[in-house]
Amino acid sequence: MSFTKRLLCLAAATAASVPMVMGTAQADDWSGYDGIEKYTAHLAPVTVNKSQASGTTTVWLDGDTARVRVEVDEILADHPHAQHIHIGGRGECPTDYDAGLHNGKRALSTLDGLDAYGAVETSLTTEGDTSASSGLAVDRFPTAPGGTISYDRTFDLSQAAADAIRADNAVIVVHGIDYDGDGTYGDVLGASELDPNLPMEATNPAACGPLHMAD
């Protein structure tokens, strides 16, 4: 089975078994509770990757416990989209000038953007582990039914992630693009630098935004 068909099978299984809105019953907004901090990110499209995906992320912090809400529109529908909190870079999103040539085409790979946003520290999975070890757990990421991601989950962050958010050094990156507009993850850009069994379209950044404390 090709990697594209394998991803589509995983997407179908995930969509059938995992709701897009995760977490226990909770108030719509944690703001106003003692000790709760609120951080937001505007997710802008990575245009060099032919992406039009955009949205918002809100993170509420209570100590090291985080509630993370991600809303994204106009992203490749019905495919798994890895999404992470990156730390350790400049705390910003890469520009088009950071893009490289991949399979002879100009695009921004995940590695092209590392200096700007840093490495994966937290994987925003729908269930189970949220560490960097789950960075490519394609069966546990949102699948964007109708081209929309609506994610809401509460879990404990690593100390490094919590510290980076508070220090303005955390960036939200949502991955998975349709560079050639054929409606699936194909090999137009070649294999992913992160996993040669995946197409680069599946791991390239689609939308990005630095987290900052809300006013």
Secondary structure as UniProt FT lines:
FT   HELIX           3..17
FT   TURN            31..32
FT   TURN            34..35
FT   STRAND          37..45
FT   HELIX           47..49
FT   STRAND          54..62
FT   TURN            63..64
FT   STRAND          65..73
FT   TURN            77..78
FT   STRAND          83..88
FT   HELIX           96..98
FT   STRAND          100..102
FT   TURN            103..104
FT   STRAND          105..107
FT   HELIX           111..113
FT   HELIX           114..117
FT   STRAND          118..123
FT   HELIX           132..134
FT   TURN            135..136
FT   HELIX           138..140
FT   HELIX           145..147
FT   STRAND          149..156
FT   HELIX           159..166
FT   TURN            167..168
FT   STRAND          170..175
FT   TURN            179..180
FT   TURN            188..189
FT   TURN            196..197
FT   HELIX           200..203
FT   STRAND          205..210
FT   STRAND          212..213
//
